[in-house]
Amino acid sequence: MFFELFFRPSLNKLLIMKQLKSYSYLIIFTFFVISCGSYPTKDNTTIKEQPVVIENEALEYQIIIIDQGFTSYLNNTARSKDYYSNSYLKNKNRVYVAAWNNRVRNPQKYNSSIYENIIDYQQNVAYGLDVNYKLYWYFKFAEQKYKMKLNY
């Protein structure tokens, strides 16, 4: 009788403590699983970029670039207009345009979804710094984006 009165309550306490320990592990595990959940990310694909227009109104010459990412590339990566001379840009563009037009004419060999249009860039026409600058940096952008090399 003494044994039952003395040890019975402490045995119940032990069982209750084991149950509390199990519940606390369950609660901790649940919080851990919930905290490991990911947060929704912001989807930037809905932002439409404005096309870049390369034009020389005096020559009635215009190129519209609608390639996504070129505007930010031009604003963030391209060097300033004064970095290269107009003659340097003109010479580079002559090489790039020749390579580009060669790829447009060979759709079996090159991806026709990238090389869609021939660029009518004439050597004897003075397009001006703005046209040469933007065209040059579009070719640099295309090389990076499509992992290609236009100058041989």
C-alpha positions as CSV (number, residue, x, y, z in Angstrom):
1,M,0.0,0.0,0.0
2,F,2.8,2.4,0.8
3,F,4.4,1.5,-2.5
4,E,1.3,2.3,-4.5
5,L,0.8,5.6,-2.7
6,F,4.3,6.8,-3.0
7,F,5.3,5.6,-6.6
8,R,2.0,5.8,-8.5
9,P,1.9,9.6,-8.8
10,S,5.5,9.8,-10.0
11,L,4.9,7.0,-12.6
12,N,2.0,9.1,-14.0
13,K,4.2,12.1,-14.1
14,L,6.8,10.2,-16.1
15,L,4.2,9.1,-18.7
16,I,3.0,12.7,-19.0
17,M,6.5,13.9,-19.4
18,K,7.2,11.4,-22.2
19,Q,4.0,12.5,-24.0
20,L,5.0,16.2,-23.7
21,K,8.4,15.4,-25.1
22,S,6.8,13.6,-28.1
23,Y,4.4,16.5,-28.7
24,S,7.2,19.1,-28.4
25,Y,9.3,17.2,-31.0
26,L,6.2,17.1,-33.3
27,I,5.7,20.9,-32.9
28,I,9.3,21.7,-33.5
29,F,9.3,19.5,-36.6
30,T,6.2,21.1,-37.9
31,F,7.7,24.6,-37.5
32,F,10.8,23.5,-39.2
33,V,8.9,22.2,-42.2
34,I,6.8,25.4,-42.4
35,S,9.9,27.6,-42.2
36,C,11.6,25.7,-45.0
37,G,8.8,26.7,-47.4
38,S,9.8,28.9,-50.3
39,Y,8.5,32.4,-50.8
40,P,6.9,33.4,-54.1
41,T,9.3,35.1,-56.4
42,K,8.5,38.2,-58.5
43,D,7.9,37.3,-62.1
44,N,9.7,39.9,-64.4
45,T,8.5,38.4,-67.7
46,T,5.5,40.7,-67.8
47,I,7.6,43.8,-68.2
48,K,7.6,44.8,-71.9
49,E,10.7,46.6,-73.1
50,Q,10.3,49.4,-75.6
51,P,12.0,48.8,-79.0
52,V,15.2,50.7,-79.8
53,V,14.9,52.8,-82.9
54,I,18.1,53.4,-84.8
55,E,17.5,56.1,-87.4
56,N,19.0,58.9,-89.4
57,E,16.1,61.2,-90.5
58,A,18.3,63.0,-93.1
59,L,19.0,59.7,-94.9
60,E,15.5,58.3,-94.2
61,Y,17.2,55.3,-92.6
62,Q,15.6,53.4,-89.8
63,I,16.2,50.1,-87.9
64,I,13.9,49.0,-85.1
65,I,15.3,46.5,-82.6
66,I,12.7,44.6,-80.7
67,D,15.0,42.1,-79.1
68,Q,14.2,41.8,-75.4
69,G,17.0,42.9,-73.2
70,F,18.8,45.2,-75.6
71,T,17.5,48.4,-74.0
72,S,18.9,47.5,-70.6
73,Y,22.1,46.2,-72.3
74,L,22.5,49.5,-74.1
75,N,21.9,51.5,-70.9
76,N,24.0,49.3,-68.5
77,T,26.7,47.5,-70.5
78,A,27.6,49.6,-73.5
79,R,30.3,52.1,-73.3
80,S,29.6,55.8,-73.9
81,K,29.2,57.1,-77.4
82,D,32.5,59.0,-77.2
83,Y,34.5,55.9,-76.3
84,Y,34.9,54.8,-79.9
85,S,35.3,57.0,-83.0
86,N,32.7,57.0,-85.7
87,S,35.2,55.5,-88.2
88,Y,36.1,52.7,-85.8
89,L,32.3,51.9,-85.3
90,K,31.8,52.1,-89.1
91,N,34.6,49.7,-89.8
92,K,33.4,47.2,-87.2
93,N,29.8,47.5,-88.4
94,R,30.9,46.7,-92.0
95,V,32.5,43.4,-90.8
96,Y,29.5,42.6,-88.5
97,V,26.9,43.4,-91.3
98,A,28.8,41.2,-93.8
99,A,28.8,38.3,-91.3
100,W,25.1,38.9,-90.4
101,N,23.9,39.0,-94.0
102,N,25.9,35.9,-94.8
103,R,24.0,34.1,-92.0
104,V,20.7,35.4,-93.2
105,R,21.4,34.0,-96.7
106,N,22.2,30.6,-95.2
107,P,19.1,29.5,-93.2
108,Q,20.1,25.8,-93.5
109,K,23.3,26.5,-91.6
110,Y,22.2,29.2,-89.2
111,N,19.1,29.7,-87.0
112,S,16.6,31.6,-89.2
113,S,14.7,32.8,-86.1
114,I,17.8,34.9,-85.1
115,Y,18.9,36.0,-88.5
116,E,15.7,37.1,-90.1
117,N,16.5,40.3,-92.1
118,I,19.3,41.5,-94.3
119,I,20.8,44.7,-93.1
120,D,21.3,47.2,-96.0
121,Y,24.5,48.9,-94.7
122,Q,26.3,50.7,-97.4
123,Q,29.9,51.7,-97.0
124,N,29.7,55.0,-98.8
125,V,26.8,56.4,-96.7
126,A,27.6,58.5,-93.7
127,Y,25.0,57.2,-91.2
128,G,26.3,59.2,-88.3
129,L,27.6,58.3,-84.8
130,D,24.2,57.5,-83.3
131,V,23.3,54.8,-85.9
132,N,26.8,53.3,-85.9
133,Y,26.9,53.3,-82.1
134,K,23.6,51.5,-81.6
135,L,24.2,49.1,-84.5
136,Y,27.6,48.1,-83.1
137,W,26.2,47.5,-79.6
138,Y,23.3,45.5,-81.0
139,F,25.8,43.2,-82.6
140,K,27.7,42.9,-79.3
141,F,24.4,42.2,-77.5
142,A,23.4,39.5,-80.1
143,E,26.8,37.9,-79.7
144,Q,26.4,37.6,-76.0
145,K,22.7,36.7,-75.9
146,Y,22.9,34.0,-78.7
147,K,26.4,32.9,-77.8
148,M,27.8,33.5,-81.3
149,K,30.8,35.2,-82.9
150,L,30.1,37.5,-85.8
151,N,33.6,38.8,-86.6
152,Y,35.9,36.1,-88.1
